[in-house]
């Protein structure tokens, strides 16, 4: 893809800067969302990394964490 950089071609400091810049951009974009859009994006992120399923239920091994911390 044009404009994409292979992170392994960068120095460690350059990798940290690239990741930091991407997170700052994502955070700035997140701040512009409505409360409902933020909730949806957070839900999608938790599903994407496997902490919850589409229904919002904790997946293994996070069930115990949810039982302990969600009331």
C-alpha distances in whole Angstrom, upper triangle without the diagonal:
4,6,6,9,10,14,16,15,17,21,22,23,20,18,21,21,17,18,21,20,18,21,23,20,21,24,25,23,25,29,28,28,32,34,33,29,29,31,29,26,28,29,25,24,27,27,23,24,27,30,31,31,31,34,34,36,35,34,36,36,36,39,41,39,40,43,44,42,42,45
4,6,9,11,14,17,15,17,20,22,23,19,18,21,20,17,19,21,19,17,21,22,20,21,24,24,23,26,28,28,29,32,34,34,30,30,32,30,27,29,31,27,26,29,29,26,27,30,33,34,34,33,37,37,39,38,37,38,39,38,41,44,42,42,45,46,44,44,47
4,7,10,12,15,14,14,18,19,19,16,15,18,16,13,15,18,15,14,18,19,17,18,22,22,21,23,26,26,27,30,32,32,29,28,31,29,26,28,29,26,25,28,28,25,26,29,32,33,33,33,36,36,38,37,36,38,38,37,40,42,40,40,44,44,42,42,46
4,7,9,12,11,12,16,17,18,14,13,16,15,11,13,16,14,13,16,18,16,17,21,21,20,23,25,26,26,30,32,32,28,27,29,28,24,26,27,24,23,26,26,22,23,26,29,30,31,31,34,33,35,34,33,34,34,34,37,39,37,38,41,42,40,40,43
4,6,9,8,8,12,14,14,11,10,13,13,10,12,15,14,13,16,18,17,18,21,22,22,24,27,27,28,32,33,33,30,29,31,29,26,27,29,26,24,26,27,23,23,27,29,31,32,32,36,35,36,35,33,34,34,34,37,39,37,38,41,41,40,40,44
4,5,6,7,11,12,14,11,10,13,14,11,12,16,16,15,17,20,19,20,23,24,24,26,28,29,30,34,35,35,31,30,32,30,26,27,29,26,23,26,26,22,22,25,28,30,31,32,35,34,35,34,32,33,32,32,36,38,35,37,40,40,39,39,43
4,5,5,8,9,11,9,6,10,11,9,10,13,14,13,15,18,18,18,21,23,23,24,27,28,29,33,33,34,30,29,30,29,25,26,28,25,22,24,25,22,21,24,26,29,30,31,34,33,34,32,31,31,30,30,34,35,33,34,38,38,36,37,41
4,5,8,9,12,10,8,12,13,12,13,16,17,16,18,21,21,22,24,26,27,28,30,32,33,36,37,37,34,32,33,32,29,29,30,28,25,27,27,24,23,26,28,31,32,33,36,35,36,34,32,32,31,31,35,36,34,36,39,39,38,39,43
4,7,9,12,9,9,13,14,12,14,17,17,17,20,22,22,23,26,27,28,29,32,33,34,37,38,39,35,34,36,34,31,31,33,30,27,30,30,27,26,29,31,34,35,36,39,38,39,37,35,35,35,35,39,40,38,39,43,42,41,42,46
4,6,8,6,6,9,10,9,12,14,14,15,18,19,20,21,23,25,26,27,29,31,32,36,37,37,34,32,34,33,30,30,32,30,27,29,30,27,25,29,31,33,35,36,39,37,39,36,35,35,34,34,38,39,37,38,42,41,40,41,45
4,5,5,6,9,10,10,12,14,15,16,18,20,21,22,24,26,27,28,30,32,34,37,38,39,36,33,35,35,31,31,33,31,28,30,32,28,27,30,31,34,36,38,41,39,40,37,36,36,35,35,39,39,37,38,42,41,39,41,45
4,5,5,6,9,10,11,12,14,15,17,18,20,21,22,24,26,27,29,31,32,35,36,37,34,31,33,33,29,29,31,29,26,28,29,26,24,28,29,32,34,36,38,36,37,34,33,33,32,32,36,36,33,35,39,38,36,38,41
4,5,5,6,9,10,10,12,14,15,16,18,20,21,22,24,25,27,29,31,34,35,36,33,31,33,33,29,29,31,30,27,28,30,28,26,29,30,33,35,37,39,37,38,36,35,35,34,33,37,37,34,36,39,38,36,38,42
4,5,5,6,9,10,10,12,14,15,16,18,20,21,23,24,26,28,29,33,34,35,32,30,32,32,28,28,30,29,26,28,30,26,25,29,30,33,35,36,39,36,38,36,35,35,34,34,37,38,35,37,40,39,37,39,42
4,5,5,6,8,10,11,12,14,15,16,18,20,21,22,24,26,28,31,32,33,30,27,29,29,25,25,27,26,22,24,26,23,22,25,26,29,31,32,35,33,34,32,31,32,31,30,34,35,32,33,37,36,34,36,39
4,6,5,6,8,10,11,12,14,15,16,18,20,21,22,25,26,29,30,31,28,26,28,28,24,24,26,25,21,23,26,23,21,25,25,28,30,32,34,32,33,31,30,31,30,29,32,33,30,32,35,34,32,33,37
4,5,5,6,8,10,10,12,14,15,16,18,20,21,23,25,28,29,31,28,25,28,28,24,24,27,26,22,25,27,24,23,27,27,30,32,33,36,33,35,33,33,33,32,31,35,35,32,34,37,36,34,35,38
4,5,5,6,9,10,11,12,14,15,17,18,20,22,23,27,28,29,26,24,26,26,22,22,25,23,20,23,25,22,21,25,26,28,30,31,34,31,33,31,31,32,31,30,34,35,32,33,37,36,34,35,38
4,5,5,6,9,10,10,12,14,15,16,18,20,22,25,25,27,23,21,23,23,19,19,22,20,17,19,22,19,18,21,22,25,27,28,30,28,30,28,28,29,28,26,30,31,28,29,33,32,30,31,34
4,5,5,6,9,10,10,12,14,15,17,19,20,24,24,26,23,21,23,23,20,19,22,21,18,20,23,21,20,23,23,26,28,29,31,29,31,29,29,30,29,27,31,32,28,29,33,32,29,31,34
4,5,5,6,9,10,11,12,14,16,17,19,23,24,25,22,20,23,23,20,20,23,22,19,22,24,22,21,25,25,27,29,30,32,30,32,31,31,32,31,30,33,34,31,32,35,35,32,33,36
4,5,5,6,9,10,11,12,14,16,17,21,22,23,20,18,20,20,16,17,20,18,16,19,21,18,18,22,22,24,26,26,29,27,29,28,28,29,29,27,31,32,29,29,33,33,30,31,34
4,5,5,6,9,10,10,12,15,16,19,20,21,18,16,18,18,15,14,18,17,14,16,19,17,16,20,20,22,24,24,27,25,27,25,26,27,27,25,28,29,26,26,30,29,27,27,30
4,5,5,6,9,10,11,13,15,18,19,21,18,16,19,20,16,16,20,19,17,19,22,20,20,23,23,25,27,27,29,27,29,28,29,31,30,28,31,32,28,29,32,31,28,29,32
4,5,5,6,9,10,11,13,17,18,20,17,15,18,18,15,16,19,18,16,19,22,20,20,24,24,25,27,26,29,27,29,29,29,31,31,29,32,33,30,30,33,33,30,30,33
4,5,5,6,9,10,11,15,16,17,14,12,15,15,11,12,16,14,12,16,18,16,17,20,20,21,23,23,25,23,26,25,26,28,28,26,28,30,27,26,30,30,27,27,30
4,5,5,6,9,10,13,14,16,13,11,14,15,12,12,16,15,13,16,19,18,18,21,21,22,24,23,25,23,25,25,26,28,28,25,28,29,26,25,29,29,25,25,28
4,5,5,7,9,13,14,17,14,12,16,17,14,15,18,18,16,19,22,21,21,24,24,25,27,26,28,26,28,28,29,32,32,29,31,33,29,29,32,32,28,28,31
4,5,5,7,11,13,14,11,10,14,14,11,13,16,16,15,18,20,19,20,23,23,23,25,24,26,24,27,27,28,31,31,28,31,32,29,28,32,32,29,28,30
4,5,5,9,10,11,9,7,10,11,9,10,13,13,12,15,17,17,18,21,20,20,22,21,23,21,24,24,25,28,28,25,27,29,26,25,28,28,25,24,27
4,6,8,9,12,10,8,12,13,12,12,16,16,16,18,21,20,21,24,23,23,25,24,25,23,26,26,28,31,31,27,29,31,28,26,30,29,26,25,27
4,7,9,12,9,9,13,14,12,14,17,17,17,20,22,22,23,26,25,25,26,24,26,24,27,28,30,33,33,30,32,34,30,29,32,32,29,27,29
4,7,8,6,6,9,10,9,11,14,14,15,17,19,19,21,23,23,22,23,21,22,21,24,25,27,30,31,28,29,31,28,26,30,30,27,25,27
4,5,5,6,9,10,10,12,14,15,16,18,20,21,23,24,23,22,23,21,21,20,24,25,27,31,31,28,29,31,28,26,29,29,26,24,25
4,5,5,6,9,10,11,12,14,15,17,18,20,21,23,21,20,21,19,19,17,21,22,25,28,29,25,26,28,25,23,25,26,22,20,21
4,5,5,6,9,10,11,12,14,16,17,18,20,21,20,18,19,16,16,15,19,21,23,27,28,24,25,27,25,22,25,26,23,20,21
4,5,5,6,9,10,10,12,14,15,16,18,20,19,18,18,16,17,16,20,21,23,26,27,24,25,28,25,23,26,27,24,22,24
4,5,5,6,9,10,10,12,14,15,17,18,17,16,18,16,17,15,18,19,21,25,25,22,23,25,23,21,24,24,21,19,21
4,6,5,6,9,10,11,12,14,16,17,15,14,15,13,14,12,15,16,19,22,23,20,20,23,20,18,21,22,19,16,18
4,5,5,6,9,10,11,12,14,15,15,13,13,11,12,11,15,16,18,22,23,20,21,23,21,19,22,23,21,19,21
4,5,5,6,9,10,10,12,14,14,13,14,12,14,13,16,17,18,21,22,20,21,24,21,19,23,24,21,20,22
4,5,5,6,9,10,11,12,11,11,12,12,13,11,14,14,16,19,19,16,18,20,18,16,20,20,17,16,19
4,5,5,6,9,10,11,10,8,9,8,10,7,11,11,13,17,18,15,16,19,17,15,18,19,17,15,18
4,6,5,6,9,10,10,9,9,8,11,10,13,13,14,17,18,16,18,21,19,17,21,22,20,19,21
4,5,5,6,9,9,9,11,11,13,11,14,13,14,16,17,15,17,20,17,16,20,21,19,18,21
4,5,5,6,5,6,8,9,11,9,10,9,10,13,14,11,13,16,14,13,16,18,16,15,18
4,6,5,6,5,5,6,9,8,10,9,9,12,14,12,14,17,16,14,18,20,18,17,20
4,5,8,8,9,9,13,12,13,12,12,14,15,14,16,19,18,17,21,22,21,20,23
4,6,8,10,12,14,13,13,12,10,12,13,12,15,17,15,15,19,20,19,19,22
4,6,7,10,12,11,10,9,7,9,10,9,12,14,13,13,17,18,17,17,21
4,7,10,11,9,8,6,6,8,8,6,9,11,10,10,13,15,14,14,17
4,7,8,5,5,4,5,9,10,8,9,12,11,10,13,15,14,13,16
4,5,5,5,6,6,10,12,11,11,15,15,13,15,18,17,16,18
4,5,7,10,10,14,16,14,14,18,18,15,18,21,19,17,20
4,6,9,10,14,16,14,14,17,17,14,16,19,18,15,17
4,7,9,13,14,12,11,15,14,11,13,16,15,12,14
4,6,10,12,9,8,12,11,9,11,14,13,11,13
4,7,8,6,5,9,8,6,9,12,11,10,13
4,6,5,6,9,10,9,11,14,14,14,17
3,5,6,8,9,10,12,14,15,15,18
4,6,7,8,10,11,13,14,15,18
4,5,5,6,9,10,11,11,15
4,5,5,6,9,10,10,13
4,5,5,6,9,10,12
4,6,5,6,8,11
4,5,5,5,8
4,6,6,8
4,6,8
4,6
4
